[in-house]
Amino acid sequence: MLVTTTPNIEGRRIKEYKGIVFGEVISGVDFIKDFAAGLTNFFGGRSGSYEGELIDARENAIAEMVKRAGNMGANAVVAVDVDYEVLGQGNNMLMVTASGTAVVLE
């Protein structure tokens, strides 16, 4: 399945619009990752534990969106947007949402 942030795919014609499709992931950050990120914050540098969590959540949200588009009969998703939010009482939950338009390409 083709997935793109652009509203169309060069050289391909959109034959049918299936509708808006979403993929959502809410991921909790455990104590160990939170502690490691706190050390990185104190000493400086990049937080590998948070980056890994973010990458996994984004990939899972896009995969869920692609799966739902396939269930709608689409063979591509165009105009994809990925959004991030921090949730939870202690801001220890990460929500990643991928959305786009499921389409059928010729």
Order of alpha helices (4+ residues) and beta strands (2+ residues): beta-beta-alpha-alpha-beta-beta
